[in-house]
Structure formats: structure tokens, C-alpha cells
Amino acid sequence: MTGDNDFAKTVAKGMYAQDNAAQALGIRIEEMRPHYALARMIVRDDMLNSHGVCHGGIIFTLADTAFAYASNSENKATLAVSCNINFAAAVPAGAELTAVAEKKSRGGRTGIYDVTVTDGAGKTVALFRGNSYQVRGESVPGLGDGN
């Protein structure tokens, strides 16, 4: 399993090098395993909405990023087909958010992944579910499948 974990980390590193959105938002991929990703970011002032709390689209993007890395962890190009999110709590500037994405089901070319987004105190601020579809190609071209 260690080899699989190392390969998933290599995939994440290759994806991140091309992931301008995650880089611009300060999203960090801190843990990778097959079909699992943990991503973090700090909520900045430029991420706040008119109510002075983190914009829901930013929280969605963090969750979607973790989902993308988890679903692409085997270097099989996989895209989102549909996603939904439920917000549970407002998030102020300066908060560190953590998104943990985990596979719930994968069969053939489709998958279902759940992402829990928490704040620094461990309080759930959002629950996200993403449905994925594997397309042709590699997530990181030229990397292979790790075998």
C-alpha cells in the first residue's frame, strides 16, 4: 500500500503543478492516498462575501479540489459529472479550512466521493458530494499507472 500512497502523492504533485486555481487560492494538498485527499486553505479577506464571511463558492472550490485529487489519484483522467454542497456554518476571515475527500463508491468509469469541510476547531462547515466519470487519458500525462 505504501507504493500506492507514494504514487498518489506523485500524481498530486504533477496535477498541482498545472492547477492554477488551487495555487491562486492558496489551496494546499497535504495528504494523498488512493481515492483520498486532504486539502487546506486559509480564508483571506478577498474571499469574503457581502456578509463578511467566506463566499460559498470558495468553500465549494476547496471541496471540489479535494474531490478532484481523490478521484484522479490513480492517474486515470477523471472529471466531475455533478456535485452538490450543503453549508452548515459561516466561516470568518483567517479561518483555516480542511477538506477531506473519500471514495464512497467506484465502479467502471463512475465514482461517488464525499467531502467534509471543517474549520480549525474541527467543526463541520460544509458537506459536499461529487459524482465522477473517468475519461480517456492520464491525469498527469506521461506518468503511467504506477505499475
N, C-alpha and C positions, 0 to 999 in steps of 0.2 A: 504493500500500500504506500510505502514511503516514495517509491518511484512514481506512482500515480500522483501523489501530492506534489512532488518536485516538478512533474510535467505540467500540472495545472498552474503552478506558480510561473513556469516559463511561458505558458500561454498568456497568463495575465500580464506579464511584463511586456510581451510583444503587442498585446492589444492596447495596453496603456500608452505605449509609445506613439500610437496613432489616435488616441482618444482625446481630441482637443476639448470636447465638452467637459469631461471629468477633470482634466487638468485646469481648465479655466475656472471651474467651480471649487477647486481645491479638494476634490474627492480623492481619497487615498484608498487603494485596495490593500488591506492589511493582512488578510488571511485568505488562502485559496486551498481548496481540495476538490476532487471531482464532484461536480454538481453542488458546490457550496462556495459562497464568497461572503466576506465581511468587508464592508466599506465604511469609511468615516469621513466626516467633514465638519467644519466649524461654520456656524451660521454668521454671515457677515452683514453689516448694515445694508449693503446693496442687494441683499436677498430678502429684505422685509417688504411686506405689503403696506397698504394704506392704514392698516390697523396696528402697525408696529410689531407684527410677528412674522415669522418665516412664511414666505409665499408657498402655498400648497404645491405649485408647480416645481419648486426647488426640492421639496421633500419627495415628490414623485420622481424627479430626476435622480436623486440619490438612490431610491429604491429600485428604479429601473436599471441603473448602472450595476448595482449588486446582482440583479436578476440576469443581466447580460453576461457578466463574468461567470456566474454559476452555470448558466446554460451553454456557454461556449468553452467550458473548462477542459473538454476533451479535444479541443481544436477542430471541432466539426461546426462549420458556419451555421449559426442558429439565430433566428430573428424572432422578435415578438410578433405574435398574431393579435393578441388582445391583452389588455391589462386593466385592472381596476384598483382603486385605493380607497380606504376608509380612514379618515383623520380622527384621532382620538384626543389630541391635546394641542394647544397652541405652543409655539416654540419661540423664545426670545432670541435676540441677537446675542452672540457669544456662546450659545449652547453648542456642545459637540453632539452630533447625531451619529448613531451607528445603525447601519442597515445589514441585517443578516439574511441572506438568501439561501434557501434549501429546496432541493428537489422533493416534490411530493409524488410525482408520477412521471415516468418516461417510457414510451413505447413507440416503436417505429420511428417516425420523424417528429412526433409531437411530445411535448412535455408540459408539466404544470409545476410552477415554483411559487413558494410563499416567501414573502419578505416581511420581516418585522423591523420597524424603525423605532429606536429608543433614544432617549436623551441621556445625558451624563449620569443621571441618578438611576437609570435602568427603567424609567417609566416609558411605557409604550405610547408613542405619539402617532403612529400610523401602521396600518396593516395593508399589504399590497399582495395581489395575486397576478402572476403573469403566465400566459399561455405561449409556448414557443413552438417554432417549426424549423426543423433542420433543412437547410437548402444545400445545394452543391458547393463544394469548396471547403477551404480551411479558414478558421478564424484568423490565424496568423499564417499567411501563405509561405510555403516552403518549410514549415516546421515539422510536418508529418503528423502521425497519430500517436507518437510516444512509444511505439513498439519496435 
